[in-house]
Amino acid sequence: MENEIKDKYNDADLKEFKTLILEKIETATAQLHLIESSFRNDSDNGTEDTAPTFKAFDEGSEVMSKETSSQLAIRQEKFIRDLNNALIRIENKTYGICRVTKKLINKERLKLVPHATLSIEAKNMQK
């Protein structure tokens, strides 16, 4: 079969990647909680006792801040989801295999981007 997977990472490598991914999930989850908490607390920073001009300016920046926080939270949730999917691939012993070329993704790439599903070769083919 042409698309058959030739190589896989061994159990020791998978264990190392799993540890790295779990640490990244923990950090990303903490950051997500900070983003969500700042999003909730934005409305508590009232400007009731300031001049109306400053209040209007502050409300405008508050809307922008909430939009930014919302976008950051969405990106962080996607990152956590991608990391959790990588954990599933580790359990299935398919972690680190490029979904296009079926070759092993470079170990250094996986250390930098542990949720990667494409090798650099496959990534460059997309351009």
Buried (B, 14 or more C-beta within 10 A) or exposed (E): EEEEBEEBBEEEBBEBBBEBBEEBBEEBBEBBEBBBEBBEEBEEEEBEEEEEEEBEEBEEEBEEBBEEBEEBBEEBBEBBEBBEBBBEBBEEBBBBBBEBBBBBBBEEBBEEEBBBBBBEEBBEEEE
